[in-house]
């Protein structure tokens, strides 16, 4: 039944969309994390199997991307992740919590043109702000560290790697310090009629607890137009290849809608 609903959704999106070079170009830009295009993604993730009570967590990530032209050669790309969380029994019989999580803010200084070999890259700082509205929704620590992205686009293909490392430097003394590396290899293919199929991992390694968290995401997306407004719809599945003790297990869901504002 779930597969039938997904198929129906995608077919309706296909009907609403206008096939053409413009939509395909926008889909390809969207696959580039440092593209010079304003976008506002709303990304939903659902994961379950937490701990002894098999708890669950739903997260809506609001992720505005804003490019700023520094000069004729360079852009500064602002990427924000604001999580809105609803969770239940993720740490044994811990009850339910809902609210905001910690904000992650990244800045990438990126050349406006690819290198002579076609590489696109960006680098800059990543910050974690302790904005969580409940102690179980965030780490209560300020964090900072370097972030970088490297990718190449050939034909309809996009493949690359995004990474950052965060160290905590302030915050509540009763919460553990943070030293964590995030790694996201990704590959996707965009068709001439603006469909994109992608796979990536959002792996993180906790240097304090010596443990990995590795969800693998499989997604399908489509850029369509409602009047003059281009929008991308996404559906997919995620599988937890490994997770910390009491972390999520098995399969989860990813879905999203992104509003695009090309210059």
C-alpha positions, 0 to 999 in steps of 0.5 A: 500500500505504501509503495502504491501511494508513493507511485501515485504521488510521483505520477501526480508530480510528473503531471504537474511538472513542465518538462524542459531544459529550465527545470532540468537545469534547476534540478542540477543546480539543486544537486550542487550544495554551493550553487548560486541559487536561493533555495528553502528546503523542508526536509522530513526524516522519520527513524525508529527502533531507539533503545529498549522501548523502540522509540521513534523520532520525526525531524523536519529540517528547515534548511535555507540556502542563501548565496552572497556575491563577494566579488566577480570571482567568489560567492559566500554560501550560507547554509542553515539547518534548523531542526523541528523535532518530535520524539518518543521514548528514544532513551528508554521510557523517556517520554515525549518531547517536541520543539526546536533542536540545535541549529547548524550554520555553515558558510562556504566561500566558493569560486563562481566558476569551476576549476579547469578540470571541472571541480566545484568546491567551497570551504569555511566555518561550521557553527552549532548553536544551542537553540534546543527548547528541551534538554533532550533535543540538543547538546546544550553546547556551542560548537565550531569547526571547519567545513568543506565540499568538493564535487563535479558535475558531468552531463546529468551526473553529480558526485562529491563529498561534504564534510565538517568537524565540530568541537564544543567550546562552551555551554553547560558543564554537565553535558559531555564535550563534543568532537564529531566528524560528519562525512557525506559522500553523494552521487545523483543523476538528473534526467532531461525532464528534471527527475533526480535519483540520488544516494548518499550517506550522512555518516558521523563519528563521535570521537568521544564515544568512539562510535559511528552513525551511518544512515544511507539515503535513497531518494527520487526528486522532481522539479515542477513549476506552479505558475512561475514558482519552481518547486522540487518534491522528494521522496525516499528511504533511509537505512541505518547501516550502523548506529550508536547503542540505543540508536535507530535501527532498520529503515526510515523515511525521507521526504521533502519539498524545496522552494527554488528562487533562481537569480 
